[in-house]
Amino acid sequence: MSQTEQQDSALLALKAELETEKSEREHCEAQLKATKQALIDTQSELEFAGSSTESRQNQLEFLTYLATVTFSQEKLEGIIQSFLLRCANFFMSTSAYIHGGEAKSTKVPLLSDKASAGSLAENLSDIDLTQVIASIQEAENETVLMSGEQFFLKSHPLVKTYQYVVVLPLFSIKSHYHLLAIFFKDDHMLDSSKLQTLESGRNLVKIAIARKLAQIKLDKKYNELNVAYHSLEQAQRQLTQAEKMASIGQLAAGVAHEINNPIGFVMSNINSLQEYVSDLKEYFQQSNEGKLEEEDKTEVAFLLNDSGEIIDSCKSGLTRVCTIVKDLKTFSHSGQEQFIEFSVNECIESALNILASEFKYEAYEIKKQFSDVIDEVTGTKNQLEQVILNILVNAKQAMPDGGEISISTYMDDDFICISIQDFGCGMDEATQQKLFDPFFTTKPVGIGTGLGLSISFGIIEAHHGTIEVSSKVGEGSCFTIKLPSPSKQKKSNTESVA
């Protein structure tokens, strides 16, 4: 091979190597370009993921805030204010709380994006809410997006400032709407995911507001019921007192007669004492003159002895009057007494003292079987007297021709029992079922009010006791009152505490 041929061959080989190297270099450049593009895409994805994560973090913080702070607010104004401030910070925009009715204007505060501390940046001028409320109603009370021209009046100075307004209905009361408006200068901040989060937040706030409104209504109803309860309680006390006075009115003539009897013989005794004093003065004068005879001395002794008996008789009669007056005063007392411990037997005796004239001069016999070992009862004495008096008057009226009334007291486990038995006309089953109903009576018009046993039932119930009746037509009736002893009440209180 010639030298020229060798040179040509070497040149060809060199060209082949250059082509190979060029091809490899182009391949490497293509790979580098692809890798660079992959890095750029990855960086974009990371930036997007970071932005998305930050956005979701902000959304999560927004909802968490509403779920905690909003529900912890004690007042409705606090719930709305918290939502208002959070929305302003969340969108870095301006928000306003609007309240008013159709065709009514209202002033509302605007919170700017710089008002994170809650300061007022500016005020809205008067606006016509007709268009806003119409849009809310058309959207069935859901969140609506309105243009600034739709939201503001055309002459409003903020029409050119804010291009979009998102309106969130919170609640309405009697055509008076409470809304939250968020204002946007352009569509840059109208992020769909943020708006979805806002809607979730609105639902949370609506629940909190609904619960607060329900609580307000419940508190109002409770206060109304409390006032009604106290009014009813007062009416019941007045009704009980009226029934007492009606009972006293029915017994007035007998009580007056019962008082007049001892007063009458006390006056008669005083006249006798006046005569005795006159005679004694004459005898003492004769004694001083030495003219007193033995027969006169016997007369003086008689006068002194009889005077002592007369004085004892007067004291007895006046004591009887004092007892009747005291029992009447206790029975007619209308004050709100505290519960005290007292003797049931003494309570029955007081009621019998008031009713003494009702039974004393007619063919009635009161048989008493009082236990000496019963506990004292805790309650209001004059109220229990009223119950006993009502039952005794009913027993008397059930036996117009007279008869026997049996009263007994005894212990039954931890209960103090009072039994009042008459042998009068009795009652059928239907009458017994209505016996304690208000205004139910079997007596003629003008004789009974129909409240005595109803009030008696309420009094015994207030003393944590029971009142029962057993009766048969033609055989009579028996009322049994059971009251818890103080020892049982203490035991119940101890068990409830435990």
Residue pairs with C-beta under 8 A, 6 or more apart in sequence:
1 9
55 191
55 193
55 194
56 193
58 90
59 193
59 194
59 197
62 86
62 90
62 197
62 201
63 197
63 200
63 201
63 204
65 82
65 86
66 82
66 83
66 86
66 201
66 204
66 205
67 204
69 82
70 79
70 82
70 83
70 204
70 205
70 208
71 208
71 211
73 79
73 82
73 208
73 212
75 212
76 209
76 212
76 213
76 216
79 205
79 208
79 209
79 212
80 97
80 170
80 178
80 180
80 205
80 209
81 97
81 118
83 170
83 180
83 201
83 205
84 95
84 96
84 97
84 111
84 180
85 111
85 115
85 116
85 118
86 201
87 95
87 180
87 182
87 198
87 201
88 94
88 95
88 111
88 112
88 113
88 115
88 116
88 182
89 113
89 116
90 194
90 197
90 198
91 113
91 182
91 184
91 189
91 194
91 198
92 113
92 189
93 113
93 182
93 183
93 184
93 185
93 189
94 110
94 111
94 112
94 113
94 121
94 162
94 182
94 183
95 110
95 111
95 180
95 181
95 182
95 183
96 108
96 109
96 110
96 111
96 124
96 180
96 181
96 183
97 108
97 109
97 178
97 179
97 180
98 106
98 108
98 127
98 129
98 132
98 177
98 178
98 179
98 180
98 181
99 106
99 108
99 176
99 177
99 178
99 179
100 106
100 129
100 176
100 177
101 129
101 133
101 175
101 176
101 177
102 129
102 130
102 133
102 134
102 175
103 128
103 129
103 130
104 129
105 126
105 127
105 128
105 129
106 126
106 127
106 129
107 123
107 124
107 125
107 126
108 123
108 124
108 181
109 120
109 123
109 124
110 120
110 121
110 122
110 123
110 124
110 183
111 118
111 120
111 121
112 121
112 122
114 121
115 121
124 158
125 156
125 157
125 158
127 151
127 152
127 153
127 156
128 153
129 177
131 150
131 151
132 146
132 151
132 167
132 179
133 177
135 144
135 146
135 150
135 167
136 144
136 167
136 169
136 177
136 179
138 144
141 169
141 172
142 169
143 166
143 167
143 168
143 169
143 195
143 198
143 199
143 202
144 166
144 167
145 164
145 165
145 166
145 167
145 190
146 164
146 165
146 166
146 167
147 163
147 164
147 165
148 158
148 159
148 160
148 161
148 162
148 163
148 164
148 165
148 183
149 159
150 165
151 162
151 165
151 167
151 181
152 158
152 159
152 162
153 159
158 183
161 183
161 185
162 183
162 184
162 185
163 184
163 185
163 186
163 187
164 183
164 184
164 186
164 187
164 190
165 181
165 182
165 183
165 184
166 181
166 182
166 184
166 195
166 198
167 179
167 180
167 181
168 179
168 180
168 181
168 182
168 198
168 199
168 202
169 177
169 178
169 179
170 178
170 179
170 180
170 202
170 205
170 206
170 209
171 178
171 206
171 209
171 210
171 213
172 178
180 202
182 198
184 190
236 458
237 334
237 336
239 451
239 455
240 383
240 386
240 455
240 458
240 459
241 334
243 386
243 449
243 451
243 452
243 455
244 331
244 332
244 334
244 386
245 332
246 449
247 386
247 389
247 390
247 393
247 452
248 255
248 328
248 331
248 332
250 393
251 354
251 355
251 357
251 358
254 355
254 357
254 358
255 324
255 328
255 354
255 357
257 357
258 324
258 356
258 357
258 360
259 321
259 324
259 325
261 317
262 316
262 317
262 318
262 320
262 321
263 317
263 321
265 313
265 317
266 313
266 314
266 317
266 318
269 310
269 311
269 313
269 314
269 317
270 314
272 310
273 307
273 310
273 311
276 303
276 306
276 307
276 310
279 299
279 303
280 300
280 303
280 304
283 292
283 296
283 299
283 300
283 303
286 292
286 296
323 353
324 353
324 354
324 356
327 350
327 351
327 353
327 354
327 385
328 354
330 350
330 381
330 382
330 385
331 350
331 351
331 354
331 382
331 385
331 386
331 389
332 382
333 382
337 380
337 381
337 382
339 378
339 379
339 380
340 378
340 379
340 380
340 381
341 376
341 377
341 378
341 486
342 376
342 377
342 379
342 381
343 376
343 377
344 374
344 376
344 377
344 384
344 409
344 416
344 418
344 483
345 370
345 371
345 374
345 409
347 381
347 384
347 385
347 388
348 368
348 370
348 388
348 407
348 409
348 418
350 381
350 385
351 385
351 388
351 389
351 392
352 366
352 392
354 385
354 389
355 389
355 392
355 393
355 396
358 364
358 393
358 396
359 366
359 396
359 405
362 402
363 401
363 402
363 403
364 396
364 399
364 402
364 403
364 404
364 405
365 403
365 404
365 405
366 405
366 407
367 404
367 405
367 406
367 407
368 407
368 408
369 406
369 407
369 408
369 409
370 407
370 408
370 409
371 408
371 409
371 410
371 411
373 411
374 409
374 410
374 411
374 416
375 411
375 416
375 485
375 486
375 487
376 486
377 384
377 416
377 463
377 483
377 485
377 486
378 463
378 484
378 486
378 489
379 463
379 483
380 463
383 459
383 462
383 463
384 459
384 463
386 455
386 456
386 459
387 456
387 459
387 460
387 467
387 481
388 418
388 420
390 452
390 453
390 455
390 456
391 420
391 453
391 456
391 479
392 405
392 420
393 452
394 452
394 453
395 405
395 420
395 422
395 424
395 477
396 405
396 422
397 424
397 443
397 447
398 422
398 424
398 425
398 426
398 476
398 477
399 405
399 422
399 423
399 424
399 425
403 422
403 423
403 424
404 422
404 423
405 420
405 421
405 422
406 419
406 420
406 421
406 422
407 418
407 419
407 420
407 421
408 418
408 419
408 421
409 416
409 417
409 418
409 419
410 417
410 419
411 417
411 485
412 482
414 484
414 485
414 487
414 488
414 491
415 465
415 482
415 483
415 484
415 485
415 488
416 482
416 483
416 484
416 485
417 480
417 481
417 482
417 483
418 480
418 481
418 483
419 478
419 479
419 480
419 481
420 478
420 479
421 476
421 477
421 478
422 476
422 477
422 478
423 475
423 476
424 476
424 477
425 473
425 474
425 476
426 471
426 472
426 473
426 474
426 475
426 476
426 477
427 435
427 442
427 469
427 471
427 473
427 477
428 473
431 442
432 469
432 471
434 440
435 453
435 469
436 453
436 454
436 456
436 457
436 467
437 454
438 450
438 451
438 454
439 449
439 450
439 451
439 454
440 450
440 454
441 447
441 448
441 449
441 450
456 467
457 467
460 466
460 467
460 481
460 483
463 483
464 483
464 484
464 489
465 481
465 482
465 483
465 484
466 481
466 482
467 479
467 480
467 481
467 482
468 479
468 480
468 482
469 477
469 478
469 479
469 480
470 477
470 478
470 480
471 477
471 478
484 492
